Amino acid sequence: MRSGPPWDVIHCVHSIAIGGQEVVILSLTERANRSLFSPRVLCLQGAGELAPRFEAAGIPVDVLDHVDGGSIATLVAMRRYLRTRRPAIFHTHNPTPHQFGALARMVTDIPVLIHTKHGRNQAMTRKGRQLERFAGRVTDAVVAVSQDAADVARTVERVPSDRIRVIRNGIDVALFTPAPPTSKGWHVVHVARLNTVKDQATLLRAARLILDRQPTFRLDIVGDGEQREELERLSAELGLGSAVRFHGYQADVQPFLAGVDAFVLSSVSEGIALTLLEAMAAALPVVATDVGGNREV
């Protein structure tokens, strides 16, 4: 480790696929004061679709080199990597990177270990809870993106209260311009990764109920993910037809927020959803599930 600034900071994640957490990490690293910090990213399971955006911003992206997906191989590879890079700060994101980071700290000389808790992320197994409690005890600070996440860290993972900080996610509101609705019927937009946590299946079933009552109802779904094909099939099975449109991933969501009537978020778990902040910056009424940090927003 260098004795003075800029200090090397390594952000450790599963991958930098398209998602809110990954966008937060991109913002953190892009906006870091380069006279004080030199950021880079370590991915445990492949780089992901956002890697070119990190690299274009001058943020190196590394992928952990291990033979298989076993925990011992991963830990050995991480120890080798950290002994080579010798960062001043190792910053983990979400449980698995946190647990490996904590274990690696026991066998390397990481001066500072920081963890960001991007949502509730509760370990459902006894072993997972024990590992997360161990990780919390050897971490210098746990940054929760919502008070809800902080409460989970304190009560479930038993992180000492004096090590927990709440720093809520934020966006650049200047990028979003409110615009009045332009459609003659109800036009609603949803922006999220397409997966079980965002629960678009329930959203589609709700859309069917609304369409039965309001034939002019339209829903735009912006985002991509592992459940896209399944959700498109469900939309067809529900007979939603052209009332629901899948637009895939869009780097700029502002055009989809302009001129619509409302924004909807159907998640079963959240930290502080960037898309919720963006919708509110665009002055849209919001219908959202009462989970995680949504109430705080």
C-alpha positions, 0 to 999 in steps of 0.5 A: 500500500502506498503511504499517501494519496491517491489511495487504491480502492477496490470495489468487490462485486459479483459482477457489473451487470445492468442493475441499480447496485452496479449503477451506484458503484459506477457513480461512486467510482466515476465521481471519486476524487482522483487526487485522493482515491484511485478506484478499480473493480474486482468481479467474482463472477465475470465482468458484465454488461457495464464493464465498458462504461467503467473502463471508458471512465478510466476505472480498471475492471478485474475478474477474479481468476480461480479454477472453479466456483468453490469457496476455497478456490475463490478465497485462495484466488482473492488472497493472491489478488489482494497480496498483489494489488495491496489496496488501502481500502477494500469495499465490498457490495452485498453478502457474498463479496462481503463474506469473502472480503472478511475472510480474506482480511484474516489472511492478508493485510487489508488496512480498511474494509468497508461494506455497502448493504444495498438492501435487506439482503437477509441470509436465509440459511443458518450458515449464511447468517453466521458468515454475515455476522462474522463479516460484520464484526471484522468490517470497519464500517457498514454503509446501508443505503436505507434505514431499513437496510441499517435496521437489518444489519443491526438486528439480524446481522448484529453489526455494532451500531457504531459501525453502521452509517446510512447514506442513501442512494442519490441521482442527478435530478437535473437529468430529468425534466417533468413533462405533462401526460400526452396520452388519451388513456392511462399510460404507465411505465416500469423501469427495472431489471427483469427478475424475481425480486422486481416481481414483474409477474405480479405487475403483469397480472395487475395490468390484466385487471386494470385493462379489463376496467380501462381498455385504454391502459398502456404499460411500458416495461423498460429493462432486461434480465434473466426473466424476460422471455418468461415474462413475455410469455406470461404477457401473451398468456394473459392476452395483454397484447399491445397494451404492454410493451417490453423495451429492453435495457435503455441507457437513457430512461428520461424519454420513457418517463416523459409524458406518461401518467404514472410510474409503478414499482412491483418489487418484493425487496428494495434498498433505495431504488434509483428508478424510483428516484428518477421517476419522482425527479420527473414529477411522476406519481408513483405506485410502489410496494411498501418494501425496503427503502421505498417508504423512505423515498 
